[in-house]
Amino acid sequence: EVQLVESGGGLIQPGGSLRLSCAASGFSFSTYIMNWVRQAPGKGLEWISYISSSSTTIYYADSVKGRFTISRDNGKNSLYLQMNSLRDEDTAVYYCVRGSNSWDYWGQGTLVTVSS
Amino acid sequence: DIVMTQSPDSLAVSLGERATIKCKSSQSVLYSSNNNNYLGWYQQKPGQPPKLLIYWASTRESGVPDRFSGSGSGTDFTLTISSLQAEDVAVYYCQQYYSTPYTFGQGTKLEIK
């Protein structure tokens, strides 16, 4: 069974940093493109970052470029999102998502709340 | 950036009736080299992550009931639920994965009339 389990969310002050993790199981993680998508409370979905299977290609949304860093460790079947210089508007549930042509598996999400 | 616009924002349909949701992209998401539309549809119920329903604009994901269908090409797409069931109450999103930034429609809230 494919599973994606995010962790690392929590309450953080503006300007702070947080590292999210996504533990993958039930599939060959190293062969799949992965993404991070977020959803602010009561709002729609926003794609924020993409990483290819071998980490050679990475993309970011303009809203997080220069502040967030996506990475992966295929040996540990894990995806990461390092978030720096956090702002109030980064408050959201963050989902890790498998795939490029069909985004077929989503984690349950981890809530990040940026507030003083 | 490709802007995805869904209509309507909300929709109330009687049980057993047809529900239709439209999605329009600001530029074509049809990749001519493989003739695929890079367009997906998702269903999201409260407190849950989105669930993939349709990819390549019209390919139903495994396990998705056949009352869900997707159609369209280029810039205009439709998600149809042929006979609405109570469990279909949700917010539905379209998404383009043709080019980054990958973008979603604003969502359509589907309710029972």
Boltz contact constraints between the chains, C-beta under 6 A:
constraints:
  - contact:
      token1: [A, 44]
      token2: [B, 104]
      max_distance: 6.0
  - contact:
      token1: [A, 44]
      token2: [B, 106]
      max_distance: 6.0
  - contact:
      token1: [A, 44]
      token2: [B, 107]
      max_distance: 6.0
  - contact:
      token1: [A, 45]
      token2: [B, 93]
      max_distance: 6.0
  - contact:
      token1: [A, 45]
      token2: [B, 104]
      max_distance: 6.0
  - contact:
      token1: [A, 47]
      token2: [B, 102]
      max_distance: 6.0
  - contact:
      token1: [A, 59]
      token2: [B, 100]
      max_distance: 6.0
  - contact:
      token1: [A, 61]
      token2: [B, 101]
      max_distance: 6.0
  - contact:
      token1: [A, 95]
      token2: [B, 49]
      max_distance: 6.0
  - contact:
      token1: [A, 102]
      token2: [B, 55]
      max_distance: 6.0
  - contact:
      token1: [A, 103]
      token2: [B, 52]
      max_distance: 6.0
  - contact:
      token1: [A, 104]
      token2: [B, 52]
      max_distance: 6.0
  - contact:
      token1: [A, 106]
      token2: [B, 49]
      max_distance: 6.0
  - contact:
      token1: [A, 106]
      token2: [B, 50]
      max_distance: 6.0
  - contact:
      token1: [A, 108]
      token2: [B, 49]
      max_distance: 6.0
  - contact:
      token1: [A, 109]
      token2: [B, 49]
      max_distance: 6.0
